[in-house]
Amino acid sequence: MRHVILYRPFFICIFLFLLFNQTFGQVKSIVEQEFYQIKFIPTERLNPDSRTFAKYKNIDSSYNKILKLGTTAIPFLIPKMTDTTLTKILNPCDNDEPIHLGDLAWFIITDIEKIPLFQVTKNQWCVWGVCEHFPLGFFTSLNFYRNKYAKGYKNYFYSKERRKIITKEVSLN
């Protein structure tokens, strides 16, 4: 009987590890598959519970699938932030210019959670553009400092400061 009690926590840990590992792998698979299928960027900030979200969900189902994964998708989007491959997707925030795959990652992450641009880029942004997502001139700056901004976001995403902000938001709700 004593041996059974000792083995039970071990088996529970193994089960939980396999469960989380499988879920994490599924998220990665969905992000990898759907990211390259996106054809359209919504011009409004999306909230999965809002009416606006319902309006756009049928327009680009791949964007929607990644968005629904929430913050679990972000670790798989961070490496894509530096990708300079041009797409046929038009940037609704920058004169409908074609975007890079890295720009697409910025859009998705911003739709999942607000990016504190001053903390991430170390730049003061004073004038906001036509989108509420990004300030005027952000994409021009991003083209010059793509790696620096991606590193800044990665550092922020895994920081204690972000966890404190999320904890405060959860406790307020």
C-alpha positions in Angstrom: 0.0 0.0 0.0 2.8 2.3 0.9 4.4 1.9 -2.6 1.2 2.8 -4.3 0.9 6.1 -2.4 4.5 7.0 -3.4 3.9 6.2 -7.1 0.6 8.1 -7.4 2.2 11.6 -7.4 4.8 10.4 -9.9 2.1 9.2 -12.3 0.0 12.4 -11.8 3.1 14.5 -12.7 3.8 12.4 -15.8 0.1 12.7 -16.9 0.1 16.4 -16.4 3.4 16.8 -18.3 2.0 14.8 -21.3 -1.2 16.7 -21.2 0.5 20.1 -21.3 3.1 19.0 -23.7 0.4 17.8 -26.2 -1.6 21.0 -25.8 1.5 23.2 -26.3 2.4 21.1 -29.4 -1.1 21.6 -30.8 -0.9 25.4 -30.3 2.5 25.4 -32.2 1.0 23.3 -35.0 -2.0 25.6 -35.4 0.2 28.8 -35.4 2.6 27.3 -37.9 -0.1 26.1 -40.2 -2.5 29.0 -40.1 0.1 31.9 -40.0 1.1 31.4 -43.6 -2.6 31.1 -44.8 -3.6 34.6 -43.6 -4.8 36.8 -46.5 -6.3 39.8 -44.6 -5.7 42.0 -41.6 -8.7 43.4 -39.8 -8.4 47.2 -39.3 -10.0 47.2 -35.9 -8.7 45.8 -32.7 -10.4 42.6 -32.1 -11.9 41.2 -29.0 -13.1 37.5 -29.3 -16.2 38.4 -27.3 -17.2 41.5 -29.3 -19.6 41.9 -32.2 -16.6 43.3 -34.3 -14.9 39.9 -33.9 -18.0 38.1 -35.3 -17.9 40.4 -38.3 -14.3 39.5 -39.2 -14.1 35.9 -38.2 -15.5 34.7 -41.5 -13.3 37.0 -43.6 -10.0 35.3 -42.6 -10.5 32.2 -40.6 -6.7 31.6 -40.2 -6.3 35.0 -38.5 -9.2 34.1 -36.3 -7.9 30.6 -35.4 -4.6 32.1 -34.1 -6.4 34.9 -32.3 -8.6 32.4 -30.5 -5.5 30.7 -29.1 -4.8 33.9 -27.1 -1.5 34.4 -25.2 -0.6 30.7 -25.7 0.2 31.6 -29.4 2.5 34.4 -28.6 5.7 32.3 -27.9 5.3 30.9 -31.4 4.7 34.3 -33.0 7.7 36.0 -31.4 10.3 34.4 -33.7 8.2 35.5 -36.7 8.5 39.2 -35.7 11.9 39.4 -37.5 10.8 37.8 -40.8 11.3 40.3 -43.6 9.5 38.1 -46.3 7.1 40.4 -48.2 3.5 39.2 -48.6 0.5 40.3 -50.7 -1.3 41.3 -47.5 -2.0 45.0 -47.5 -1.2 47.0 -44.3 -4.4 48.9 -43.4 -2.3 51.2 -41.1 0.3 52.2 -43.6 -1.3 53.3 -46.9 -2.2 49.7 -47.9 1.5 48.9 -48.5 2.3 45.2 -48.7 3.5 43.9 -45.3 6.3 41.6 -44.2 5.5 38.4 -42.4 7.1 40.0 -39.3 4.5 42.8 -39.5 1.8 40.2 -39.5 3.1 38.8 -36.3 3.0 42.3 -34.7 -0.6 42.7 -35.8 -1.7 39.3 -34.3 0.2 39.9 -31.1 -1.3 43.3 -30.7 -4.8 41.9 -31.3 -4.2 39.3 -28.5 -2.8 41.8 -26.0 -1.7 45.4 -25.9 2.0 45.9 -26.6 3.5 48.7 -24.5 5.4 50.2 -27.4 7.5 52.7 -25.3 8.8 49.8 -23.2 9.4 47.5 -26.1 10.9 50.0 -28.6 12.4 52.6 -26.2 10.9 55.3 -28.4 8.3 57.9 -27.5 5.4 57.7 -30.0 3.4 60.9 -30.0 1.1 60.7 -33.0 -1.2 57.7 -33.6 -2.0 56.7 -37.2 -5.3 55.6 -38.8 -5.2 52.4 -36.8 -5.5 52.2 -33.1 -2.9 49.5 -33.3 0.2 51.4 -34.1 1.5 55.0 -34.1 2.3 57.0 -37.2 5.7 55.9 -38.6 5.9 52.7 -36.6 6.3 50.4 -39.7 9.0 52.7 -41.2 10.8 52.5 -37.9 10.1 48.7 -37.7 11.9 48.2 -41.0 15.1 49.7 -39.6 14.9 48.2 -36.1 13.0 45.0 -36.6 15.5 42.8 -34.6 15.8 45.3 -31.8 12.0 45.7 -31.4 11.5 41.9 -31.5 14.1 41.4 -28.8 12.5 44.2 -26.8 9.1 42.5 -27.0 10.5 39.1 -26.2 12.1 40.5 -23.1 8.9 42.2 -22.1 6.8 39.1 -22.8 8.8 37.0 -20.4 9.3 39.8 -17.8 8.1 40.0 -14.2 6.6 43.3 -15.1 4.2 41.8 -17.6 3.2 39.1 -15.2 2.4 41.8 -12.6 0.3 43.7 -15.2 -1.6 40.5 -16.1 -2.2 39.6 -12.5 -3.6 43.1 -11.8 -5.9 42.9 -14.8 -7.2 39.4 -13.8 -7.8 40.6 -10.2 -9.8 43.6 -11.4 -12.1 41.4 -13.5 
